[in-house]
Each structure stands twice: as C-alpha cells, then as structure tokens.
Amino acid sequence: MFRDLIAAILFTIAALAVINFVGDFAFTTTQTQNEERTMEASAPEPEAEAQPAAEAQPDAEAQTAVVPESPAEPEPAAVEAPAPQASALEGDADKGHSLFRKKCMVCHTIAKGDKDRTGPNLWSIVGRERASSKTFNYSNTLKMRGGTWNEADISSFIAGPRSFIPDTKMTFAGLKNAEDRADIIAYLKTQTD
C-alpha cells in the first residue's frame, strides 16, 4: 500500500511536470507567433512613411532653398523611432511580481537576506555585480564575464540563459515575450535598498 501511495505521488508529479512543460511550450509558441504577426504588421508602416517622403523630395528639389532642410526632417523621425520602443518596454511591477512568483521563485529567493536556492538570491540584482553572492557557486563563464547586471543584460539572460552564458547553471528555457521580461525587471527594480 505504501508503494502504491509513493507511485501515485510520483505519477502525479510527473504528470504535472509534463502539463507545465506543454503549457509553457504552447504559451511560448503562441507568444512568438503573435510577436511575429506584430512585427509583420508594423513592417509595412515605415515603408509607407518613406514613400511620401520620396514623393515630397521632387517638390523640394524645385526650390533650391528647401533642399537642405528636407534631409534634416527625416533624421529626427529616425531618431524618434527608438524612443517609443524603449517606453513600450517599461514593465509593470505588479505583473512582474506575479510572473516572478510563477516562473522564478522555484529557484530564486528575492527578500533581502534570504538564502540562495538552486539559483542565487535576487535582492537588489539590478545594478549588482555579476556572480557577487558569496554563498552561490556560479559558472566559471559568469564569474569571468564580470560587470554588473543592467536591465538589458537581465532581459537577454532571462530570454535564453544558455544563449547569453552557454555554461550557465540556470536550466530555465527562457521567457520569449519581451513584455513579460520587462515586467519582471520592473519588479526586480523594486526589490532593492
């Protein structure tokens, strides 16, 4: 009877792990497809904007005084384009807290002074030196990489840990959704002195 109970528990754990994996895969696939559709839908818009500018140039060429001003106008538009992308990646700390609990807390603690788990404690991780926990045994590559954890590096790392640091001990498959990563980073930024 005891063996049956243990077998039932192990079967339940295995079934939940498979369901979690399939759910993460399906969610990631759906998110990736949505991101691809969004990118495809937004790609024609810059081309459409470029065509009217090309049509406006022949008119500008007719007036020699306007020609030097015309090239100056597209440059600020090109400079302004990245700014909305940066602001679009500002995350929601409340959503990030929920995602952290679902995706990260299995391996990481976040409260100041908590012990490391499978992964290091992440208190005050944004701006902290890499491989700086005295009680966690980091991979050699991470130790040798040096530097500090900035938002861009954290985003790249949690998007695909083994793509960012090939021999990392972090076995997490990664968060492919940029908004989810931004939300988690926004939450991590609240967990500091």
matplotlib code that plots the C-alpha trace (Angstrom):
import matplotlib.pyplot as plt

x = [0.0, 2.9, 4.4, 1.1, 1.0, 4.5, 3.9, 0.7, 2.6, 5.5, 3.0, 1.2, 4.4, 5.5, 2.1, 2.2, 5.7, 4.6, 1.5, 3.6, 6.1, 3.4, 1.7, 4.9, 5.7, 2.2, 2.2, 5.7, 4.7, 1.6, 3.5, 6.2, 3.6, 1.9, 5.2, 5.9, 2.5, 3.0, 6.4, 5.0, 2.1, 4.4, 6.9, 4.9, 4.2, 7.8, 7.8, 4.6, 6.1, 9.2, 7.2, 5.5, 8.9, 10.3, 7.4, 7.9, 11.6, 10.9, 8.8, 11.6, 14.2, 12.2, 13.0, 16.8, 16.4, 14.3, 16.6, 19.0, 16.1, 14.4, 17.1, 17.2, 13.5, 13.7, 16.7, 14.8, 12.0, 14.6, 15.9, 12.4, 11.5, 13.6, 12.1, 8.6, 10.1, 12.1, 9.0, 7.0, 9.4, 8.8, 7.3, 4.5, 6.0, 2.7, 2.6, 6.3, 5.6, 3.0, 5.3, 8.3, 6.2, 5.2, 8.5, 11.3, 10.5, 11.0, 14.8, 15.3, 14.6, 14.0, 13.8, 16.8, 19.0, 17.2, 19.3, 20.2, 18.2, 19.0, 19.8, 21.1, 19.1, 18.0, 17.6, 19.0, 20.1, 19.7, 23.0, 24.7, 28.0, 27.6, 28.5, 28.6, 26.8, 29.3, 27.2, 26.3, 28.6, 28.3, 29.5, 33.1, 32.0, 29.7, 32.5, 34.9, 32.4, 32.4, 30.5, 27.1, 23.6, 21.9, 18.3, 19.4, 21.6, 19.0, 16.4, 18.8, 19.7, 16.1, 15.1, 17.5, 20.1, 22.2, 22.3, 23.6, 26.0, 26.5, 27.7, 25.2, 23.8, 20.4, 18.3, 15.3, 14.1, 13.6, 10.9, 10.5, 7.9, 9.7, 6.8, 7.0, 10.7, 10.2, 7.5, 9.9, 12.7, 10.3, 9.5, 13.2, 13.9, 11.5, 13.4, 16.4, 17.6]
y = [0.0, 2.4, 1.6, 2.4, 5.8, 6.7, 5.6, 7.7, 10.7, 10.3, 9.8, 13.0, 15.0, 13.7, 14.4, 18.0, 18.5, 17.3, 19.6, 22.5, 21.9, 21.6, 24.7, 26.7, 25.5, 26.3, 29.7, 30.5, 29.3, 31.5, 34.5, 34.0, 33.8, 36.9, 38.8, 37.7, 38.9, 42.2, 42.6, 41.8, 44.2, 47.0, 46.5, 48.0, 51.2, 52.6, 51.8, 53.7, 56.7, 56.5, 56.7, 60.1, 61.5, 60.3, 62.0, 65.2, 65.4, 66.2, 69.2, 70.2, 70.0, 72.6, 75.1, 75.1, 76.8, 73.9, 71.0, 71.3, 71.4, 68.3, 65.8, 67.3, 66.4, 62.6, 62.3, 63.4, 61.0, 58.2, 59.3, 59.4, 55.9, 54.0, 56.1, 54.6, 51.1, 51.9, 53.2, 50.3, 48.0, 49.7, 47.0, 46.7, 45.8, 44.2, 41.9, 41.3, 40.2, 37.7, 36.4, 36.2, 34.0, 31.7, 31.5, 32.4, 31.6, 27.8, 28.5, 32.0, 34.0, 37.7, 39.0, 40.8, 38.3, 35.2, 32.1, 31.0, 28.1, 26.4, 29.9, 32.9, 35.4, 38.2, 41.0, 44.2, 42.3, 45.3, 47.2, 44.4, 42.9, 39.6, 36.4, 38.5, 36.2, 34.8, 31.7, 30.7, 28.7, 30.4, 29.0, 29.9, 31.9, 34.1, 34.6, 35.6, 37.8, 40.4, 43.7, 44.5, 43.3, 46.0, 45.8, 44.9, 42.0, 40.7, 40.8, 38.9, 36.4, 35.5, 35.4, 32.5, 31.9, 29.4, 31.8, 34.6, 32.4, 29.0, 27.1, 28.7, 26.5, 28.1, 25.4, 27.7, 27.6, 31.4, 34.0, 34.8, 37.6, 40.9, 42.5, 39.6, 40.2, 44.0, 43.3, 41.0, 43.6, 46.3, 44.1, 43.3, 47.1, 47.5, 44.9, 46.9, 49.2]
z = [0.0, 0.8, -2.6, -4.3, -2.5, -3.5, -7.0, -7.2, -5.8, -8.3, -11.2, -10.2, -10.0, -13.4, -14.9, -13.5, -14.9, -18.4, -18.2, -17.2, -19.9, -22.6, -21.3, -21.3, -24.8, -26.1, -24.5, -25.8, -29.3, -29.3, -27.9, -30.6, -33.4, -32.0, -31.9, -35.5, -36.6, -34.8, -36.5, -39.9, -39.4, -38.3, -41.1, -43.9, -42.0, -42.2, -45.9, -46.3, -44.5, -46.6, -49.9, -49.2, -48.2, -51.5, -53.3, -51.3, -52.4, -56.1, -55.0, -52.6, -55.4, -57.4, -54.6, -54.0, -50.6, -49.3, -50.3, -47.3, -44.9, -46.4, -45.4, -41.9, -41.3, -41.8, -39.4, -36.3, -37.3, -37.4, -34.0, -32.5, -33.7, -31.0, -28.1, -28.4, -28.4, -25.2, -23.4, -24.7, -22.8, -19.4, -17.4, -14.8, -11.4, -10.3, -13.3, -12.8, -9.2, -10.4, -13.1, -10.7, -8.4, -11.2, -13.1, -10.8, -7.2, -7.7, -7.9, -6.5, -3.4, -3.5, 0.0, 1.5, 3.4, 2.2, 1.4, -2.1, -3.6, -6.8, -8.0, -6.1, -4.1, -6.5, -3.9, -5.5, -8.6, -11.0, -10.9, -8.8, -9.8, -11.6, -9.6, -6.4, -4.0, -1.5, -0.9, -4.5, -6.8, -10.2, -13.5, -14.5, -17.5, -15.4, -12.9, -15.7, -17.5, -14.8, -14.9, -13.4, -14.1, -16.1, -17.4, -21.0, -19.8, -17.4, -20.2, -22.5, -19.8, -18.9, -22.6, -23.0, -20.3, -22.3, -25.2, -23.0, -21.0, -22.6, -19.4, -17.0, -14.3, -15.0, -16.8, -17.4, -21.0, -21.1, -21.4, -25.1, -24.5, -24.2, -22.2, -19.6, -19.3, -18.9, -16.2, -14.2, -14.5, -13.3, -10.2, -9.6, -9.6, -6.7, -4.7, -3.6, -0.8]

ax = plt.figure().add_subplot(projection="3d")
ax.plot(x, y, z, "-o")
ax.set_aspect("equal")
plt.show()
